[in-house]
Amino acid sequence: ISDELNHASIIDGIRLCKAKRLRYKHSDIESLKQALEESQDARRRLIATDGVFSMDGDIAKLKEICALAKEYDALVMVDDSHATGYLGSNGRGTVELCNVEGQVDLITTTFGKACGGASGGCISGNQLLIDLYRQRARPYLFSNTLAPAICGGTLKVLDLLESGNPFKDITMRNARYFRSKMQAEGFDLVQGETAIVPVMIYDEPKAVLMAEKLLSLGIYVIGFCYPVVPKGKARIRVQLSATHTLEDIDRAVEAFKSVAKEMNIL
């Protein structure tokens, strides 16, 4: 049972496992409840959701999802790839942020973002489920293991995150600062509380061209268009990190303003 805006990797995973799929409207708890009602004859049910949705940067309603899962005897899986390392009081992601630790059966995350920007990822959960995946997950069974250097780098990052994590606070400060500066200039932003800040352009060719012009000014952002986002919802996704300084952000905002005026977007 999958949120309609889940990441493409979740959608592909559902197709690969050949399970029956029900979709519920994005972050709509009533729609999820209806899907659970419709599937009560199923032997097993798994609610799958992103913790932070990659295109809008909003956070899943995990408290309500976990409450429904308990009521309807369903499992919960959270893909926390866009939250691990900087959300929650200890940077443990949306499960910690929403205070549902112990209520989520599976957490997946990547090592390619806050954990060093390399590659690979992990699944965490009940030992019985992990043992099952070790035996039955074909993409895991028939693919190469991670390079030792990547494992070593990721473990070091985890050590840093666990030994007092100043990076998450800097990341969130930067995101708030960027949002406030962009809104003051008149840009239309998707509201959110994460380091993903979508700048709405709406026009697809303009979004792509604007990203190219920004890159020529040294600002690396991505323009997203259909089918990655709905038609008419083209945007430029900005991702803030702890390595950005306030001066970096000021420079980025000035570049956005300059290009937007050149293209008659502002």
N, C-alpha and C positions, 0 to 999 in steps of 0.2 A: 504494500500500500504506500504509494509514493507521492510526495509533493510534486505538483506539476512543474515547478521551477527547479527541481533537483538538477545537479550537475550531470552532464552527458555521460560521465563514467558510471554513475549509478544507473542511468537508463540502459546503457550497454550491458552492465552486469545483470540487470533484470532479464534482458533478452537472452543473455548467454545461459542463465540458469533455467530458463524455460518455465519459470513460475507464472501463474496467472497474475496479471498486474491490474490493480485498480489505482486510479489517480484521484487525488483530492485537490481542490482549488488551493492556490498558494496561501499558506498560513491560515487557512479557513478551518477552524475547529469543528464547526457544524458539518462541513463537507467531509472531514475525516471521520466524524462519528457516523455519517451516513454510509461511508465505505465499510466501516467496521460492522454496521448492522447488516449490510448486504452480504458479508463474507462469513457469517457465523457458522456456516457448515464446513468451513475449511479446516483441515487438520492442524495447520500451523499458519500464523499470520505474523508478518514482520512489517512494522511501520518504518519506512526509510526516509530520512530527511537530512539535508545539509544543516550544519549548525549555523554557519553564516552563508548566505546565498551569494554566489560569486558575481552575479551581474548587478544586483541591487544593493548588496552589502548589508541587508537586514538580517536579523537574528530570529531563528526558529522559536516558536512558542513551546519550549520544551516542558515546562511545568504542566501545561494543559495536555500536551501530547502524552506525557508519561502517566498522567491521571487517567486518560482514556485507555491507554494500553493496559493499565492495571484492571480497570473496570471490565474490559473485553478480553482479557487474557491474551494479549498480543505482545510480541517482542518489539524492542525499539533499537534501531540502528541510527547512529549519528555520524555523518561525515564531517569531521571538524578540521578539514584541511586549511580553511581560511580563518581559524580561530586559535589553533594550538600555538602556544608561546606568548600570546599577548592579551587574551581575554580571560577573565576570571582573576580573583585576588592573587593567585599564584601562577597565572598564565596557563592553566590547565584546560582552557577552552570554554565552550558554551555550556558544557555539562556542569562545570564548576560555577560559571557565571549565573546559571539559572538554578543552582542549588538542587540538582537532581542526580548527584553522584550516588551510585548504587541502584538507580532506577533505569539506567540505560544498559542494554545487554551487550551492544557492540559499539565500539568507537573506532572509526578509521581516520587516519590522518596521513599527511605527506611529510617527507623530509625535505621537500623542495621549496619551502617557503620560510617560515620563521626558524626552522631547524637547520639553517645553513645554506639553503638555496641550491642543494645538490640534486639528488634524485632518490627514488625509493619511497617507501612508506611502511605503515604497519597497521595491524588490526589488534585491538585489545578487547578483552572480555573474559567471560567465564572460561575456566580451563577446559571444561568439556567441549564448549564450542570451538575453542582454539585447536584442540586435538582433532576435532572433526574436520576443520578446514585444512589442517596439515595433511589429512588423508584424502580429502575430496575436492579441494579447490584446484582445478586443473591449471589455471593461469599461474598459480604459485608452484605447483608440482613440476611443471614443464617449462619453467623459465630459469634463467641464471640468477644466482644469488648476487647481492650487492657487493661491489668492490670493497676490500678491506679499508681503503682510505676513506670512502664515504661513510662506512660504519663508524670508523674512528672519529671523523669530524662530527658526525651526528651525536655520538655519545658525549663529546666535549661540549657541544651546544646544550645538550640536556643538563649536563653538570652546571653550566653557567646559568641556565634558567632556574635551576633548583637552589642556587646559592645566592638568593636575593636577586630579584629580576628587575633591574632599573629600566630595561629596554621597553617593557610593555607600557610603562607610564610615559616614556618619551614618545613612543609610537602614537599613543592616544592623544597626547598634547599636540603633536604635529597634525594629526587628523582634524582635531577641533580647530586649530589655527588655520589650516588650509580651507576648511569649510567656511569659517567666518569671513576670511578675506575674499573668497570667491563669491559668496552671497552678497557681500558689500559692493562688489563690482557688478552685480546684477545677473550672475549666472544662475541657471535653474539646476539645482542639485536634487538627487533622490535623498530623502531624509534617512538618516541612519546613525549608528553609534559605533561604527567599526572603522578600520583603516582603509576600507574600500569606499571610494567616493566617486559615484557616477555623475558625470557632467552631461546633462541631457542636451543633445543637439537636434534630435528628431529626424532631420534630413540625412539620409544615408550617405550620399556622395560628399556632403559637407563634413560629416563626421570623419570619414576616411581622409579627406584632403586636409582637414584641420590637424589630425594626428601627424600627418606627414610634415606639415609646416612647423609644428611644434618640435618634431625631431630635428629639423634643420637648425632650430634654435637651441638644441641641446636638452630638450625636454622629452623624455621617452615615455609615451603613453600609448594606449591602444584604442583605436576606434572599433566599436562593435556594432554590427548591423544584422539584419535578418539573414539567416535563420537562427543566429545565436541569441538574438533578442527579438521580440515581436516587431512586426512591420510598423513603421512610424515611431519607433522607440529607440532609434539610433543614439548612441552615447559614446563618450570617451571615458574610459575607466581609469581612474587615478588611484594608485596604491601607495600609501605613505609608509615609511619605515623609520626606525630609530636612528638610522644613519643620516637622515636628512636634517639639516640645520634650518633655523628660521629664515636665514638668508637664502638658502636654497628654495624654500617655499615661496618667499617673496619674489624671487626671480621667476619661478614657475607661474605664479599668478600674473605677473607682468607680461610674460610670454602669452599666456592664455588671452589676456585682455587685448594685446596687440594684434594677435592673429584673428580674434573674434571681430574686432573692429574692421580689420582689413577685409574680412569675408562677410561683413554686414550681419553678423550673428548677434552682436550687441548694438 
